[in-house]
Amino acid sequence: MKLKHLLIFAFFTIVVSSCSKNAGDNFTFTPPPVVDTVGSGSATPPATVTPGSDAPPLSGDNSNLLFGNPSGAGTSVVNDKDNFLINTGYYVESYNSTKLEPNWVSWHLDATNTTNVTKRLDNFAAYAGLAAWGFTAVQSNSYSPATTYGFDRGHNCPSADRTSSIAANTATFFMINMIPQAPNNNQQTWGNLEDYLRGLTATGYEIYIVMGSYGTGGTGSQGAMNKIGTLGINVPSNVWKIALILPVGDGDITRVTASTRLICVNTPNINSINSNWKLYITSLADIEAKTGYKLLSQLPQSVHDALATKVDSGI
């Protein structure tokens, strides 16, 4: 594991104003505040961040896409508009400009990411970078009111996985990191899985994580819906995650074998879900079949295939 992280830069290059909070933290806002006609109140101004030295490196060990680009996401605003590669510095994702949500988000997690330099900021904001590509931006209040739609702004990369700086935590609150997620799925089932994985990093492990969603139609606190808000944000039917778990070390790809622990979970996006994430453990092969993605594609084929059929015990 490389402990020295490289300084990387946000995609959005027009800096209107900046505010330094901690060493290495710069985040910018594009005034004036954008009034969101979806729901009530005014949206938080769109934002982006300039990652600090706590951000994962662009390549090599600890990089967010070390084990591959699951959907072959690209950067053509014409050809890749529904599979658009965005690197915020603190996670990498495939963004779907039609569904107005990520297809998947990929990140590396170890104890250096969860140092509690900052608390949970709750500074939800549209991602300013979308304007440069001509994509519609989901606003911070586009899921409101909850009494109408009944879905949480569900993180892909969790806030608690990025507490090493204000910039790191801010990045997790970009709306490009959110999906409409049933409250009990988000707060209970998914929250319990996230806590479990962070607990592993406190005992000497590092984890490569990919989370995503697929389908249309979920059931929140206000019943079943396919889309929410006047923007028509897609409500996914399923929410999934894979977590490749290694002891902290170097040469991460070469250290993965057929016996490496891999947790794969696929949950229905419903509010009646059981809080025990272990009930939804599945195989890599199952998630690949449901999504059409090639996960962990940088592994040797024989290792990938051996891992693909394994089903973790959850212990």
ZAMARGU-4260 file (C-alpha; in steps of 0.2 Angstrom, whole numbers, plus 5000, padded with zeros to 4 digits):
<rodrens>
0) 5000/5000/5000 | 5007/5017/4995 | 5006/5029/5010 | 5011/5044/5000 | 4996/5051/4991
5) 4997/5061/4975 | 4989/5078/4973 | 4976/5077/4960 | 4964/5090/4952 | 4945/5091/4950
10) 4938/5090/4933 | 4929/5107/4934 | 4942/5120/4930 | 4933/5137/4931 | 4936/5142/4949
15) 4925/5157/4954 | 4930/5158/4972 | 4939/5147/4985 | 4939/5144/5003 | 4953/5135/5013
20) 4948/5127/5028 | 4961/5114/5032 | 4979/5112/5025 | 4976/5104/5008 | 4958/5108/5007
25) 4951/5119/4993 | 4933/5119/4987 | 4924/5131/4976 | 4906/5137/4973 | 4898/5145/4958
30) 4886/5159/4964 | 4873/5164/4964 | 4862/5151/4973 | 4852/5141/4961 | 4834/5141/4965
35) 4827/5123/4963 | 4809/5122/4958 | 4809/5104/4963 | 4802/5102/4981 | 4804/5118/4992
40) 4817/5131/4997 | 4833/5135/4988 | 4846/5123/4983 | 4864/5124/4989 | 4876/5132/4976
45) 4884/5119/4965 | 4901/5114/4971 | 4917/5105/4967 | 4933/5102/4976 | 4952/5102/4973
50) 4958/5086/4982 | 4971/5087/4994 | 4986/5076/4998 | 4974/5064/5007 | 4966/5059/4991
55) 4969/5042/4983 | 4983/5042/4969 | 4978/5043/4951 | 4985/5025/4948 | 4994/5011/4956
60) 4990/5004/4973 | 4976/5013/4983 | 4969/5021/4967 | 4950/5021/4965 | 4950/5012/4949
65) 4964/5000/4952 | 4954/4984/4948 | 4946/4991/4932 | 4932/5002/4924 | 4917/4990/4926
70) 4907/4997/4912 | 4921/5005/4901 | 4915/5022/4905 | 4922/5036/4894 | 4922/5055/4893
75) 4913/5059/4877 | 4898/5070/4881 | 4890/5062/4865 | 4894/5044/4865 | 4896/5042/4884
80) 4882/5053/4891 | 4875/5038/4900 | 4891/5030/4905 | 4902/5046/4908 | 4918/5044/4918
85) 4919/5057/4932 | 4934/5057/4944 | 4931/5069/4959 | 4948/5064/4967 | 4940/5055/4981
90) 4930/5042/4971 | 4927/5038/4953 | 4911/5035/4945 | 4901/5031/4929 | 4887/5044/4928
95) 4871/5042/4919 | 4864/5059/4913 | 4847/5051/4908 | 4844/5043/4924 | 4852/5058/4934
100) 4862/5046/4945 | 4878/5036/4945 | 4878/5019/4937 | 4892/5014/4949 | 4905/5022/4961
105) 4922/5015/4964 | 4934/5019/4979 | 4948/5013/4990 | 4946/5012/5009 | 4959/5011/5022
110) 4961/5018/5040 | 4969/5034/5033 | 4953/5039/5025 | 4943/5038/5041 | 4954/5049/5053
115) 4939/5060/5058 | 4948/5076/5054 | 4931/5083/5050 | 4913/5078/5055 | 4899/5073/5043
120) 4896/5090/5034 | 4879/5087/5027 | 4883/5100/5013 | 4873/5092/4999 | 4876/5101/4983
125) 4874/5099/4964 | 4891/5095/4956 | 4897/5110/4947 | 4907/5100/4934 | 4891/5094/4925
130) 4889/5112/4918 | 4905/5110/4908 | 4898/5094/4900 | 4880/5101/4897 | 4872/5088/4908
135) 4857/5092/4919 | 4862/5094/4937 | 4852/5086/4951 | 4851/5100/4965 | 4853/5097/4983
140) 4834/5098/4986 | 4828/5089/4971 | 4823/5074/4982 | 4812/5085/4992 | 4799/5085/5000
145) 4802/5068/5008 | 4784/5067/5013 | 4780/5067/4994 | 4793/5056/4987 | 4799/5046/5002
150) 4817/5042/4997 | 4834/5047/5005 | 4848/5055/4996 | 4857/5039/4997 | 4876/5040/4996
155) 4886/5028/4985 | 4903/5032/4993 | 4898/5035/5011 | 4902/5051/5021 | 4910/5041/5035
160) 4922/5033/5022 | 4930/5050/5019 | 4933/5060/5035 | 4951/5064/5032 | 4948/5082/5026
165) 4934/5094/5023 | 4937/5092/5004 | 4935/5073/5006 | 4919/5074/5015 | 4912/5088/5004
170) 4915/5077/4989 | 4904/5063/4996 | 4889/5075/4997 | 4889/5080/4978 | 4872/5074/4971
175) 4882/5064/4958 | 4886/5052/4972 | 4867/5050/4977 | 4853/5038/4972 | 4835/5038/4978
180) 4836/5025/4991 | 4823/5018/5002 | 4826/5025/5020 | 4827/5008/5029 | 4838/5002/5015
185) 4850/5017/5017 | 4850/5020/5035 | 4849/5002/5042 | 4854/4988/5029 | 4867/4998/5020
190) 4873/5008/5035 | 4876/4991/5044 | 4887/4985/5029 | 4896/5001/5029 | 4900/5000/5047
195) 4906/4982/5046 | 4918/4987/5032 | 4925/5002/5041 | 4928/4991/5056 | 4939/4979/5045
200) 4950/4994/5041 | 4953/4997/5059 | 4960/4980/5061 | 4973/4980/5047 | 4964/4978/5031
205) 4961/4989/5015 | 4946/4987/5004 | 4943/4991/4986 | 4924/4995/4984 | 4912/4997/4970
210) 4894/5001/4973 | 4880/5003/4960 | 4862/5002/4956 | 4851/4996/4942 | 4833/4994/4936
215) 4819/5006/4939 | 4806/5005/4953 | 4808/5005/4971 | 4797/5007/4987 | 4801/5021/4999
220) 4792/5027/5014 | 4778/5035/5003 | 4775/5019/4992 | 4782/5013/4975 | 4789/5025/4963
225) 4799/5024/4946 | 4805/5042/4946 | 4805/5057/4958 | 4804/5075/4956 | 4801/5086/4941
230) 4818/5081/4934 | 4812/5063/4934 | 4826/5055/4944 | 4827/5037/4941 | 4822/5026/4957
235) 4833/5010/4955 | 4825/4993/4959 | 4842/4986/4966 | 4857/4993/4975 | 4873/4982/4975
240) 4891/4983/4982 | 4907/4972/4980 | 4921/4974/4993 | 4938/4966/4989 | 4947/4964/5006
245) 4966/4963/5008 | 4978/4965/5023 | 4987/4981/5021 | 5002/4979/5010 | 5009/4983/4993
250) 5007/4976/4975 | 4988/4974/4978 | 4983/4966/4961 | 4997/4953/4963 | 4991/4949/4980
255) 4974/4944/4976 | 4971/4925/4974 | 4956/4913/4973 | 4956/4913/4992 | 4955/4932/4994
260) 4939/4938/5003 | 4926/4946/4992 | 4909/4952/4999 | 4895/4954/4986 | 4878/4961/4992
265) 4863/4965/4981 | 4848/4972/4989 | 4830/4977/4983 | 4827/4995/4985 | 4812/4993/4997
270) 4808/5000/5014 | 4802/4983/5020 | 4820/4977/5019 | 4828/4967/5033 | 4842/4977/5042
275) 4854/4962/5041 | 4864/4964/5026 | 4871/4946/5027 | 4854/4940/5020 | 4857/4948/5004
280) 4875/4941/5001 | 4877/4935/4983 | 4891/4931/4971 | 4901/4942/4959 | 4895/4932/4944
285) 4877/4936/4949 | 4880/4955/4950 | 4889/4954/4934 | 4874/4945/4926 | 4862/4957/4932
290) 4872/4973/4927 | 4881/4967/4912 | 4897/4974/4920 | 4914/4966/4921 | 4920/4969/4938
295) 4938/4966/4944 | 4943/4966/4926 | 4961/4969/4930 | 4964/4953/4939 | 4970/4938/4929
300) 4956/4929/4921 | 4958/4913/4931 | 4958/4923/4948 | 4943/4933/4943 | 4933/4917/4938
305) 4938/4908/4954 | 4932/4923/4964 | 4916/4925/4954 | 4907/4910/4960 | 4911/4912/4978
310) 4898/4917/4991 | 4905/4925/5007 | 4899/4919/5024 | 4897/4937/5031 | 4908/4932/5046
</rodrens>
